Amino acid sequence: MYRYGGAPAASRAFLKAMVGEIVSSGIRKSWEPRMLPADPEATRQVQEWLAEEGYSLYGIEHDFRGADLAGGDFSGSWFTQADLAGVRLAGASFYRADLQSADLTGADLTGADLVRANLDGAVLRSARLDGADMVRASLYEVDASEASFRGTRIMGASLFDVDMRGADLTNAVLFQNTFEVTVDDSTVVRGLTGTVFGPITVFDGGSLRELAGAELEAWIGERGGQVEVIAPHRPRL
């Protein structure tokens, strides 16, 4: 487990450089969490981060459950393998943050900024991401089953091996997305628009079938969406 708060001054300086500085948006200076994590170590990390302006929160492997961090600016922060299950993160900024393998089960990310965030291996099961901005985010091997993406901007994001069975993509917007996801009849795509590179996998009564091109467009169209499937870019010879 990575340790930051108790490190010597020289090590702390090195870790700050490794994590990377962020440009203050002015949010942090006036922002305070509505509720701190139940875990004392995670609380200490948040308090030290708030006290020392100019670097990213180092929350690797920490347990943030019980916290209300809505509206916080966590740009560039590290939440690798962190436990954020059920945490309220509405309106928070995770621009270029590392959430790899984080547990976000049931978390509230309504209106959150996840632009260029790394969510590879994360668990988003039953999470709420309505109205979130996920432009160019990376999602590889993610469990997003029964998650809500209503009105979410997923433009330019890479989705590889993402479980979206039971997910709600009502009015979500795509743009040239790599969209290799698994869906089923309970996945809602009403109002889904944009362009994607397929294929997707449809789980149907215990069997799997792959849909691409016109078949994929028709499957989404029959369910109230309007998505254009585009061919992958090929280098010129």
PASEBA-1860 file (N, C-alpha, C; in nm, 3 decimals):
! residues 237
1> MYRYGGAP> 0.084/-0.119/0.000/0.000/0.000/0.000/0.088/0.125/0.000 ~ 0.058/0.225/-0.085/0.136/0.345/-0.092/0.108/0.432/0.029 ~ 0.211/0.492/0.084/0.197/0.582/0.197/0.247/0.719/0.156 ~ 0.175/0.822/0.194/0.216/0.956/0.158/0.227/1.047/0.279 ~ 0.121/1.052/0.359/0.115/1.150/0.465/0.227/1.141/0.565 ~ 0.275/1.020/0.598/0.377/1.005/0.700/0.518/1.000/0.646 ~ 0.538/1.029/0.518/0.670/1.020/0.458/0.756/1.138/0.500 ~ 0.892/1.122/0.502/0.982/1.234/0.531/0.965/1.343/0.427
9> AASRAFLK> 1.016/1.463/0.460/0.998/1.578/0.372/1.052/1.554/0.232 ~ 1.172/1.492/0.222/1.231/1.467/0.090/1.143/1.373/0.009 ~ 1.093/1.267/0.076/1.007/1.171/0.006/0.876/1.235/-0.035 ~ 0.824/1.321/0.051/0.700/1.390/0.018/0.717/1.478/-0.105 ~ 0.834/1.546/-0.113/0.860/1.631/-0.229/0.867/1.547/-0.356 ~ 0.931/1.430/-0.346/0.941/1.341/-0.461/0.803/1.293/-0.504 ~ 0.718/1.256/-0.407/0.585/1.207/-0.440/0.500/1.316/-0.504 ~ 0.517/1.440/-0.455/0.443/1.549/-0.517/0.482/1.563/-0.664
17> AMVGEIVS> 0.614/1.552/-0.690/0.660/1.564/-0.828/0.609/1.448/-0.912 ~ 0.607/1.327/-0.853/0.562/1.209/-0.925/0.413/1.218/-0.958 ~ 0.333/1.260/-0.860/0.190/1.270/-0.881/0.157/1.380/-0.981 ~ 0.231/1.491/-0.976/0.210/1.598/-1.072/0.127/1.711/-1.015 ~ 0.171/1.832/-1.041/0.099/1.948/-0.994/-0.020/1.975/-1.083 ~ -0.118/2.045/-1.030/-0.235/2.082/-1.107/-0.252/2.233/-1.102 ~ -0.321/2.284/-1.199/-0.352/2.427/-1.200/-0.476/2.449/-1.116 ~ -0.466/2.534/-1.017/-0.580/2.557/-0.929/-0.692/2.624/-1.005
25> SGIRKSWE> -0.812/2.570/-0.990/-0.928/2.627/-1.057/-1.000/2.726/-0.967 ~ -0.952/2.741/-0.845/-1.019/2.829/-0.751/-1.125/2.758/-0.670 ~ -1.161/2.633/-0.709/-1.264/2.560/-0.638/-1.213/2.516/-0.502 ~ -1.091/2.464/-0.499/-1.041/2.406/-0.375/-1.029/2.506/-0.262 ~ -0.995/2.631/-0.293/-0.972/2.729/-0.188/-1.097/2.753/-0.104 ~ -1.211/2.744/-0.166/-1.334/2.771/-0.093/-1.415/2.644/-0.066 ~ -1.366/2.530/-0.114/-1.443/2.406/-0.104/-1.405/2.329/0.021 ~ -1.505/2.273/0.087/-1.484/2.181/0.198/-1.578/2.063/0.181
33> PRMLPADP> -1.532/1.941/0.211/-1.621/1.824/0.199/-1.735/1.833/0.299 ~ -1.855/1.794/0.254/-1.970/1.794/0.344/-1.955/1.689/0.452 ~ -1.887/1.581/0.417/-1.863/1.474/0.515/-1.732/1.405/0.480 ~ -1.649/1.383/0.579/-1.522/1.317/0.557/-1.540/1.165/0.560 ~ -1.444/1.091/0.505/-1.455/0.945/0.506/-1.459/0.888/0.648 ~ -1.521/0.773/0.661/-1.526/0.708/0.792/-1.387/0.658/0.833 ~ -1.305/0.626/0.737/-1.171/0.574/0.765/-1.077/0.688/0.804 ~ -1.011/0.679/0.920/-0.924/0.788/0.967/-0.808/0.818/0.872
41> EATRQVQE> -0.750/0.717/0.811/-0.637/0.739/0.722/-0.679/0.816/0.598 ~ -0.794/0.780/0.542/-0.844/0.853/0.426/-0.878/0.997/0.463 ~ -0.936/1.016/0.581/-0.966/1.152/0.628/-0.839/1.234/0.641 ~ -0.734/1.174/0.693/-0.606/1.246/0.708/-0.552/1.288/0.572 ~ -0.563/1.199/0.473/-0.514/1.232/0.340/-0.590/1.352/0.283 ~ -0.721/1.353/0.300/-0.802/1.463/0.248/-0.766/1.593/0.320 ~ -0.751/1.588/0.449/-0.720/1.709/0.526/-0.582/1.765/0.490 ~ -0.484/1.678/0.472/-0.351/1.724/0.434/-0.352/1.784/0.294
49> WLAEEGYS> -0.427/1.721/0.206/-0.439/1.772/0.068/-0.503/1.910/0.067 ~ -0.606/1.929/0.149/-0.672/2.059/0.156/-0.579/2.166/0.214 ~ -0.493/2.126/0.306/-0.405/2.221/0.373/-0.286/2.261/0.286 ~ -0.244/2.173/0.194/-0.126/2.199/0.113/-0.167/2.215/-0.033 ~ -0.186/2.339/-0.074/-0.233/2.370/-0.208/-0.126/2.335/-0.311 ~ -0.170/2.296/-0.431/-0.077/2.287/-0.543/-0.040/2.148/-0.590 ~ -0.093/2.043/-0.528/-0.065/1.911/-0.578/-0.190/1.824/-0.567 ~ -0.184/1.708/-0.628/-0.302/1.623/-0.640/-0.319/1.533/-0.518
57> LYGIEHDF> -0.444/1.504/-0.486/-0.473/1.414/-0.375/-0.419/1.274/-0.404 ~ -0.350/1.217/-0.308/-0.290/1.085/-0.323/-0.374/0.985/-0.244 ~ -0.476/0.930/-0.313/-0.571/0.843/-0.243/-0.561/0.697/-0.281 ~ -0.445/0.654/-0.328/-0.428/0.516/-0.374/-0.460/0.418/-0.261 ~ -0.550/0.324/-0.292/-0.589/0.214/-0.203/-0.660/0.259/-0.076 ~ -0.698/0.384/-0.066/-0.765/0.432/0.056/-0.915/0.406/0.050 ~ -0.977/0.405/0.167/-1.120/0.377/0.181/-1.193/0.508/0.208 ~ -1.264/0.558/0.105/-1.335/0.686/0.116/-1.484/0.668/0.146
65> RGADLAGG> -1.525/0.547/0.177/-1.667/0.524/0.202/-1.718/0.611/0.317 ~ -1.843/0.655/0.302/-1.904/0.741/0.402/-1.883/0.888/0.377 ~ -1.799/0.922/0.278/-1.769/1.063/0.251/-1.872/1.125/0.158 ~ -1.882/1.257/0.166/-1.958/1.337/0.070/-1.858/1.438/0.015 ~ -1.808/1.410/-0.105/-1.705/1.492/-0.167/-1.759/1.568/-0.287 ~ -1.889/1.590/-0.289/-1.953/1.658/-0.401/-1.891/1.796/-0.424 ~ -1.865/1.826/-0.553/-1.815/1.957/-0.590/-1.666/1.977/-0.574 ~ -1.594/1.876/-0.528/-1.450/1.890/-0.509/-1.373/1.887/-0.639
73> DFSGSWFT> -1.257/1.951/-0.642/-1.172/1.950/-0.760/-1.057/1.852/-0.737 ~ -1.070/1.733/-0.796/-0.971/1.627/-0.781/-0.895/1.606/-0.911 ~ -0.879/1.712/-0.987/-0.807/1.703/-1.114/-0.668/1.646/-1.092 ~ -0.632/1.546/-1.173/-0.500/1.487/-1.165/-0.475/1.401/-1.043 ~ -0.577/1.378/-0.962/-0.557/1.302/-0.838/-0.549/1.152/-0.866 ~ -0.500/1.081/-0.765/-0.479/0.936/-0.777/-0.572/0.862/-0.682 ~ -0.666/0.788/-0.742/-0.758/0.705/-0.664/-0.745/0.558/-0.706 ~ -0.628/0.520/-0.751/-0.605/0.383/-0.795/-0.639/0.284/-0.685
81> QADLAGVR> -0.728/0.188/-0.715/-0.770/0.083/-0.622/-0.836/0.140/-0.496 ~ -0.884/0.262/-0.503/-0.952/0.321/-0.387/-1.095/0.268/-0.377 ~ -1.148/0.271/-0.256/-1.286/0.229/-0.233/-1.372/0.355/-0.222 ~ -1.450/0.381/-0.327/-1.538/0.497/-0.333/-1.684/0.452/-0.344 ~ -1.712/0.332/-0.301/-1.847/0.277/-0.311/-1.946/0.362/-0.233 ~ -2.051/0.405/-0.301/-2.156/0.482/-0.236/-2.120/0.626/-0.203 ~ -2.001/0.669/-0.243/-1.957/0.805/-0.210/-2.028/0.907/-0.300 ~ -2.069/1.019/-0.244/-2.132/1.125/-0.323/-2.023/1.212/-0.385
89> LAGASFYR> -2.018/1.213/-0.518/-1.915/1.284/-0.593/-1.978/1.373/-0.699 ~ -2.104/1.410/-0.679/-2.177/1.490/-0.777/-2.106/1.622/-0.802 ~ -2.089/1.656/-0.930/-2.028/1.783/-0.967/-1.880/1.792/-0.941 ~ -1.817/1.684/-0.898/-1.673/1.685/-0.872/-1.595/1.678/-1.002 ~ -1.472/1.728/-1.000/-1.386/1.722/-1.118/-1.278/1.616/-1.100 ~ -1.274/1.524/-1.196/-1.170/1.421/-1.199/-1.093/1.431/-1.330 ~ -1.073/1.553/-1.378/-1.001/1.573/-1.503/-0.862/1.509/-1.493 ~ -0.834/1.417/-1.586/-0.705/1.345/-1.591/-0.673/1.270/-1.460
97> ADLQSADL> -0.773/1.240/-1.381/-0.749/1.164/-1.258/-0.733/1.016/-1.288 ~ -0.662/0.946/-1.201/-0.642/0.803/-1.216/-0.734/0.730/-1.120 ~ -0.838/0.667/-1.177/-0.935/0.589/-1.099/-0.926/0.443/-1.137 ~ -0.809/0.401/-1.181/-0.791/0.264/-1.226/-0.821/0.166/-1.113 ~ -0.907/0.069/-1.143/-0.944/-0.038/-1.049/-1.012/0.015/-0.922 ~ -1.063/0.137/-0.926/-1.136/0.191/-0.811/-1.275/0.128/-0.804 ~ -1.327/0.114/-0.682/-1.461/0.063/-0.662/-1.556/0.181/-0.646 ~ -1.637/0.206/-0.749/-1.733/0.316/-0.749/-1.876/0.262/-0.750
105> TGADLTGA> -1.893/0.143/-0.695/-2.027/0.083/-0.690/-2.125/0.177/-0.620 ~ -2.234/0.212/-0.690/-2.336/0.295/-0.630/-2.296/0.438/-0.603 ~ -2.180/0.481/-0.653/-2.136/0.619/-0.630/-2.222/0.717/-0.710 ~ -2.236/0.838/-0.658/-2.312/0.943/-0.727/-2.214/1.037/-0.796 ~ -2.201/1.021/-0.929/-2.113/1.104/-1.010/-2.193/1.195/-1.102 ~ -2.314/1.230/-1.061/-2.399/1.316/-1.142/-2.328/1.447/-1.175 ~ -2.320/1.479/-1.304/-2.259/1.605/-1.346/-2.110/1.613/-1.323 ~ -2.044/1.502/-1.296/-1.900/1.504/-1.268/-1.819/1.526/-1.396
113> DLVRANLD> -1.701/1.583/-1.381/-1.606/1.601/-1.491/-1.509/1.484/-1.488 ~ -1.523/1.394/-1.586/-1.434/1.278/-1.597/-1.357/1.283/-1.728 ~ -1.334/1.403/-1.778/-1.261/1.421/-1.904/-1.120/1.364/-1.890 ~ -1.086/1.273/-1.982/-0.954/1.208/-1.986/-0.921/1.129/-1.859 ~ -1.020/1.095/-1.781/-0.996/1.014/-1.661/-0.965/0.871/-1.699 ~ -0.881/0.806/-1.620/-0.849/0.665/-1.640/-0.937/0.582/-1.548 ~ -1.033/0.511/-1.608/-1.125/0.426/-1.532/-1.104/0.279/-1.563 ~ -0.990/0.244/-1.618/-0.963/0.105/-1.655/-0.976/0.014/-1.534
121> GAVLRSAR> -1.052/-0.092/-1.549/-1.067/-0.190/-1.441/-1.155/-0.144/-1.327 ~ -1.217/-0.027/-1.339/-1.300/0.025/-1.231/-1.435/-0.048/-1.225 ~ -1.499/-0.040/-1.109/-1.633/-0.095/-1.092/-1.730/0.021/-1.081 ~ -1.819/0.032/-1.180/-1.919/0.138/-1.183/-2.060/0.079/-1.168 ~ -2.069/-0.038/-1.110/-2.197/-0.106/-1.099/-2.297/-0.019/-1.021 ~ -2.411/0.008/-1.085/-2.520/0.086/-1.025/-2.480/0.229/-0.991 ~ -2.369/0.275/-1.046/-2.328/0.414/-1.023/-2.417/0.509/-1.104 ~ -2.428/0.633/-1.059/-2.506/0.734/-1.131/-2.411/0.835/-1.193
129> LDGADMVR> -2.409/0.839/-1.328/-2.322/0.931/-1.400/-2.403/1.023/-1.490 ~ -2.528/1.051/-1.452/-2.615/1.133/-1.534/-2.555/1.272/-1.555 ~ -2.550/1.314/-1.681/-2.499/1.447/-1.713/-2.350/1.462/-1.694 ~ -2.278/1.354/-1.670/-2.133/1.362/-1.653/-2.065/1.387/-1.786 ~ -1.945/1.441/-1.780/-1.864/1.466/-1.899/-1.750/1.366/-1.900 ~ -1.759/1.267/-1.992/-1.659/1.160/-1.999/-1.581/1.165/-2.130 ~ -1.565/1.285/-2.185/-1.492/1.301/-2.311/-1.350/1.246/-2.297 ~ -1.316/1.155/-2.388/-1.182/1.094/-2.396/-1.141/1.018/-2.269
137> ASLYEVDA> -1.238/0.975/-2.192/-1.206/0.889/-2.078/-1.170/0.749/-2.127 ~ -1.098/0.675/-2.046/-1.057/0.539/-2.082/-1.127/0.439/-1.990 ~ -1.203/0.347/-2.052/-1.273/0.243/-1.976/-1.241/0.108/-2.039 ~ -1.154/0.032/-1.975/-1.115/-0.100/-2.022/-1.145/-0.201/-1.913 ~ -1.222/-0.306/-1.950/-1.262/-0.409/-1.855/-1.332/-0.346/-1.734 ~ -1.438/-0.272/-1.762/-1.514/-0.202/-1.658/-1.650/-0.268/-1.641 ~ -1.692/-0.285/-1.517/-1.826/-0.333/-1.486/-1.914/-0.212/-1.463 ~ -1.994/-0.177/-1.566/-2.088/-0.065/-1.555/-2.231/-0.116/-1.563
145> SEASFRGT> -2.253/-0.237/-1.518/-2.387/-0.295/-1.522/-2.481/-0.215/-1.433 ~ -2.601/-0.188/-1.486/-2.706/-0.114/-1.416/-2.664/0.027/-1.377 ~ -2.559/0.080/-1.438/-2.520/0.219/-1.415/-2.608/0.311/-1.498 ~ -2.619/0.436/-1.456/-2.702/0.533/-1.525/-2.613/0.637/-1.593 ~ -2.628/0.648/-1.726/-2.552/0.744/-1.807/-2.649/0.837/-1.879 ~ -2.755/0.878/-1.815/-2.857/0.960/-1.880/-2.801/1.099/-1.913 ~ -2.798/1.131/-2.043/-2.746/1.260/-2.086/-2.596/1.275/-2.073 ~ -2.525/1.166/-2.053/-2.379/1.172/-2.035/-2.308/1.194/-2.168
153> RIMGASLF> -2.207/1.279/-2.167/-2.123/1.301/-2.286/-2.007/1.201/-2.280 ~ -2.014/1.099/-2.367/-1.912/0.993/-2.368/-1.825/1.008/-2.494 ~ -1.821/1.127/-2.548/-1.759/1.154/-2.677/-1.609/1.127/-2.677 ~ -1.565/1.047/-2.775/-1.423/1.019/-2.789/-1.366/0.926/-2.685 ~ -1.450/0.874/-2.596/-1.402/0.783/-2.493/-1.377/0.644/-2.552 ~ -1.287/0.570/-2.490/-1.256/0.434/-2.534/-1.319/0.335/-2.438 ~ -1.412/0.255/-2.490/-1.479/0.154/-2.409/-1.447/0.017/-2.466 ~ -1.363/-0.057/-2.396/-1.325/-0.192/-2.436/-1.368/-0.290/-2.329
161> DVDMRGAD> -1.444/-0.392/-2.368/-1.485/-0.495/-2.274/-1.556/-0.434/-2.152 ~ -1.656/-0.351/-2.180/-1.733/-0.286/-2.074/-1.870/-0.353/-2.063 ~ -1.904/-0.396/-1.943/-2.033/-0.460/-1.918/-2.137/-0.352/-1.893 ~ -2.230/-0.335/-1.989/-2.336/-0.235/-1.977/-2.473/-0.302/-1.971 ~ -2.477/-0.425/-1.926/-2.607/-0.491/-1.912/-2.690/-0.420/-1.805 ~ -2.811/-0.381/-1.845/-2.898/-0.311/-1.752/-2.867/-0.164/-1.735 ~ -2.768/-0.113/-1.808/-2.732/0.029/-1.798/-2.835/0.116/-1.869 ~ -2.842/0.242/-1.829/-2.935/0.337/-1.888/-2.855/0.445/-1.961
169> LTNAVLFQ> -2.863/0.442/-2.097/-2.791/0.538/-2.180/-2.887/0.638/-2.245 ~ -2.998/0.664/-2.182/-3.096/0.757/-2.236/-3.032/0.894/-2.264 ~ -3.044/0.938/-2.390/-2.996/1.070/-2.433/-2.845/1.091/-2.415 ~ -2.770/0.983/-2.398/-2.624/0.996/-2.394/-2.572/1.030/-2.534 ~ -2.455/1.093/-2.539/-2.399/1.138/-2.666/-2.263/1.073/-2.688 ~ -2.246/1.013/-2.806/-2.122/0.948/-2.844/-2.061/1.025/-2.961 ~ -1.930/1.012/-2.980/-1.866/1.068/-3.099/-1.738/0.990/-3.126 ~ -1.741/0.910/-3.232/-1.627/0.829/-3.270/-1.572/0.749/-3.151
177> NTFEVTVD> -1.665/0.687/-3.080/-1.626/0.607/-2.965/-1.588/0.465/-3.005 ~ -1.481/0.416/-2.949/-1.460/0.272/-2.947/-1.563/0.219/-2.848 ~ -1.651/0.130/-2.893/-1.770/0.096/-2.815/-1.788/-0.055/-2.812 ~ -1.688/-0.125/-2.761/-1.695/-0.270/-2.751/-1.752/-0.304/-2.613 ~ -1.884/-0.305/-2.608/-1.955/-0.324/-2.481/-2.047/-0.445/-2.490 ~ -2.086/-0.493/-2.373/-2.185/-0.601/-2.365/-2.315/-0.543/-2.312 ~ -2.424/-0.568/-2.386/-2.555/-0.516/-2.348/-2.654/-0.632/-2.343 ~ -2.775/-0.603/-2.295/-2.882/-0.701/-2.301/-3.014/-0.626/-2.323
185> DSTVVRGL> -3.125/-0.697/-2.318/-3.253/-0.634/-2.346/-3.292/-0.528/-2.243 ~ -3.229/-0.530/-2.127/-3.261/-0.430/-2.025/-3.174/-0.305/-2.036 ~ -3.079/-0.306/-2.128/-2.997/-0.186/-2.152/-3.082/-0.084/-2.228 ~ -3.091/0.037/-2.176/-3.175/0.141/-2.236/-3.089/0.230/-2.326 ~ -3.128/0.243/-2.453/-3.053/0.327/-2.548/-3.145/0.431/-2.612 ~ -3.258/0.457/-2.551/-3.352/0.555/-2.605/-3.288/0.693/-2.607 ~ -3.287/0.757/-2.724/-3.229/0.890/-2.737/-3.077/0.890/-2.748 ~ -3.013/0.773/-2.749/-2.868/0.764/-2.766/-2.832/0.811/-2.907
193> TGTVFGPI> -2.738/0.903/-2.919/-2.699/0.955/-3.050/-2.548/0.959/-3.064 ~ -2.504/0.971/-3.192/-2.362/0.988/-3.218/-2.306/0.885/-3.313 ~ -2.175/0.870/-3.310/-2.104/0.778/-3.399/-2.014/0.687/-3.317 ~ -2.007/0.560/-3.356/-1.927/0.463/-3.282/-1.855/0.369/-3.377 ~ -1.749/0.312/-3.328/-1.686/0.197/-3.391/-1.736/0.075/-3.313 ~ -1.798/-0.019/-3.382/-1.845/-0.139/-3.314/-1.731/-0.238/-3.297 ~ -1.762/-0.362/-3.270/-1.898/-0.415/-3.252/-1.938/-0.415/-3.104 ~ -2.066/-0.445/-3.079/-2.110/-0.468/-2.942/-2.152/-0.614/-2.931
201> TVFDGGSL> -2.157/-0.662/-2.808/-2.202/-0.798/-2.782/-2.335/-0.794/-2.710 ~ -2.433/-0.863/-2.764/-2.566/-0.867/-2.704/-2.583/-1.000/-2.632 ~ -2.612/-0.991/-2.502/-2.638/-1.109/-2.421/-2.787/-1.136/-2.427 ~ -2.825/-1.249/-2.483/-2.967/-1.277/-2.508/-3.000/-1.420/-2.468 ~ -3.067/-1.434/-2.353/-3.112/-1.565/-2.310/-3.001/-1.667/-2.292 ~ -2.889/-1.624/-2.243/-2.778/-1.715/-2.219/-2.684/-1.728/-2.336 ~ -2.719/-1.673/-2.450/-2.631/-1.678/-2.567/-2.577/-1.539/-2.598 ~ -2.466/-1.534/-2.669/-2.403/-1.409/-2.705/-2.402/-1.395/-2.856
209> RELAGAEL> -2.430/-1.275/-2.904/-2.418/-1.248/-3.046/-2.355/-1.112/-3.067 ~ -2.274/-1.102/-3.168/-2.202/-0.979/-3.196/-2.272/-0.900/-3.305 ~ -2.287/-0.770/-3.283/-2.352/-0.684/-3.380/-2.258/-0.572/-3.423 ~ -2.253/-0.547/-3.552/-2.170/-0.440/-3.606/-2.241/-0.379/-3.726 ~ -2.190/-0.267/-3.774/-2.243/-0.207/-3.896/-2.392/-0.182/-3.891 ~ -2.459/-0.217/-4.002/-2.603/-0.192/-4.016/-2.685/-0.265/-3.910 ~ -2.640/-0.384/-3.872/-2.714/-0.460/-3.769/-2.713/-0.387/-3.636 ~ -2.599/-0.330/-3.602/-2.588/-0.255/-3.477/-2.674/-0.128/-3.483
217> EAWIGERG> -2.669/-0.058/-3.594/-2.752/0.061/-3.610/-2.901/0.026/-3.595 ~ -2.941/-0.086/-3.654/-3.081/-0.128/-3.647/-3.120/-0.165/-3.504 ~ -3.033/-0.234/-3.434/-3.062/-0.276/-3.296/-3.085/-0.154/-3.207 ~ -3.001/-0.054/-3.223/-3.017/0.068/-3.144/-3.141/0.145/-3.190 ~ -3.160/0.151/-3.322/-3.275/0.223/-3.377/-3.408/0.167/-3.332 ~ -3.417/0.035/-3.323/-3.540/-0.029/-3.277/-3.574/0.006/-3.133 ~ -3.474/0.053/-3.061/-3.492/0.085/-2.918/-3.491/0.235/-2.892 ~ -3.506/0.312/-2.998/-3.523/0.457/-2.981/-3.398/0.541/-2.991
225> GQVEVIAP> -3.285/0.479/-3.028/-3.161/0.555/-3.045/-3.132/0.580/-3.191 ~ -3.036/0.665/-3.218/-2.996/0.693/-3.355/-2.845/0.709/-3.359 ~ -2.777/0.600/-3.387/-2.632/0.597/-3.386/-2.580/0.550/-3.521 ~ -2.476/0.617/-3.569/-2.411/0.576/-3.694/-2.285/0.495/-3.660 ~ -2.275/0.377/-3.717/-2.157/0.294/-3.697/-2.059/0.323/-3.810 ~ -1.940/0.364/-3.775/-1.840/0.401/-3.875/-1.728/0.301/-3.881 ~ -1.668/0.289/-3.998/-1.558/0.194/-4.017/-1.432/0.247/-3.949 ~ -1.349/0.158/-3.895/-1.225/0.201/-3.832/-1.136/0.272/-3.933
233> HRPRL> -1.060/0.369/-3.881/-0.967/0.438/-3.969/-0.857/0.343/-4.012 ~ -0.820/0.350/-4.137/-0.712/0.266/-4.188/-0.600/0.355/-4.243 ~ -0.476/0.321/-4.208/-0.364/0.404/-4.255/-0.350/0.396/-4.406 ~ -0.311/0.507/-4.464/-0.288/0.508/-4.610/-0.159/0.435/-4.644 ~ -0.164/0.361/-4.754/-0.045/0.287/-4.798/0.047/0.376/-4.879
END
